[in-house]
Amino acid sequence: MRKPILSIQGLQVNRKVDQKSLVNDANIKVYMGEIIGLIGESGSGKSLTARSIMGLLPMNLSASGQIFYKERDILTLSEKDHRKLLGSEIGMIFQDYRGSFTPFIKIGKQLVETLCTHQPVSKKEAKNIALQVLEEMGLDSARVFGSYSFQLSGGQVQRASIAMALALRPSLLICDEITTALDVMNGEKVLHYIDQVRQQTGCAVLMITHDLALAYKRTDRMYVMNQGTIVEEGLPEEIRCNHKHPYTKKLCSCLLALPEDQSFQKERVGAL
Ligand SMILES: Nc1ncnc2c1ncn2[C@@H]1O[C@H](COP(=O)(O)OP(=O)(O)OP(=O)(O)O)[C@@H](O)[C@H]1O
């Protein structure tokens, strides 16, 4: 039987001070090679779910339940063991990319150091990998490699941070609203590249977004989250055409109100 690489069971995220529940009994399964969408409006608990997987919850919150990564419950790991998983096993591209780079160290140096820490490569090999991934992100690789983050635009820093996460070839990649800072063309380029990496490496991707059109076009399965609870799960076409929960209906009605998108019409028309 196929086993999920990630299995979240009964995840609860509570405020320590009053035990108020911000994520309530979330259950999510992710298999190798899949792109899974976690969608929901702002404040529904998507980022807290991702941060629970990464062991990066704010101090005032606590997670309970089980999060199995390759059959180990990562909520029971020590901080040290949890950190060992980050980067090469589980990579995350954050919504707030500004903290991805230290401002007084050049981007290239940081990329090389990260690669050398997580992979058995020489500095020269790491530099070549770094230049290649920057180029694949549509960046002027030599310029970005030799720049400090404050010398680049927000979208360029975001793409460099995506390059850093992908260069490590993680088995599970968590993308939290990664196209928010990008224009439509660069957003598409980045999503296309992530899809390519998924096909090349067979990694799993958890794509967090409030953009239902993006999730519909790019994901294999979707979970819908509302007020901290997963209210619906299914294939993109099931979520779009056969949703059961009133909240999903509301989300879908917003999408259907948009002008028709020819590109995903073409891709999905057979499924409708
Ligand atoms: N450190 C914190 N302390 C208390 N409440 C918090 C904290 N962080 C987040 N929350 C609350 O938890 C809820 C879920 O937040 P979360 O960041 O997971 O939402 P989200 O679905 O990712 O939203 P967005 O799409 O805007 O990023 C929100 O109501 C938020 O205000």
The ligand as an ORCA input file, in Angstrom:
! r2SCAN-3c Opt
* xyz 0 1
  N       1.478     34.217     17.146
  C       0.155     34.255     17.094
  N      -0.538     34.512     18.225
  C      -1.900     34.518     18.224
  N      -2.659     34.299     17.144
  C      -2.005     34.045     15.996
  C      -0.580     34.017     15.902
  N      -0.238     33.726     14.624
  C      -1.385     33.594     13.937
  N      -2.442     33.781     14.745
  C      -3.874     33.723     14.353
  O      -4.129     32.408     13.908
  C      -5.054     32.432     12.819
  C      -4.475     31.651     11.643
  O      -3.314     32.330     11.173
  P      -2.493     31.839      9.896
  O      -1.275     32.718      9.788
  O      -2.264     30.389      9.941
  O      -3.531     32.191      8.710
  P      -3.398     31.961      7.135
  O      -4.524     31.094      6.715
  O      -2.039     31.495      6.784
  O      -3.636     33.444      6.588
  P      -2.888     34.280      5.440
  O      -3.386     33.718      4.141
  O      -3.333     35.679      5.670
  O      -1.407     34.090      5.636
  C      -5.335     33.898     12.506
  O      -6.541     34.247     13.112
  C      -4.184     34.624     13.165
  O      -4.556     35.918     13.597
*
